[in-house]
Amino acid sequence: MDYIEWADEYYTNAHRVQAVIEKKKLRLKGTKSLTADQRKRLTDDIKQYRRIYHELLDIGDLLTSRAGVAVREA
């Protein structure tokens, strides 16, 4: 596996996490019968998934930049 393939895996996982975030947002906005505790839990989950999403993108970007360096060195 090279850096590009590795970065693609991170980007793919980031898109999966983004899909989870969108589902949770829809649930938060679409369901009016949620208790305050359930709303807080969903909001906290969304924040946590956003952190994971951005971390996956950052690592994918880092690996992509390393692939450029590895190609130039070769």
Phi, psi and omega in degrees: 000132178258179184298323181294314178298319180296315179297320179300323177297318178295319179294321178297315178295325177297319178293325176295317179295321179298322177297320178296318179300314181297320178298317180292324177296317178297319179295320180295317183277330187274336184256114181270350183269014179284142174282168179299322179295318179294320177297316179297317180298316178296317178298316178297319178298316180298316178299317180295316179294326176296319177300314180298316180302311181293325177295318178298318178296317180298317179293319176300318178295319179298315180295322177296318179293324177294326178297322178296319178293318181295324179292318181294326181286331184284000000 
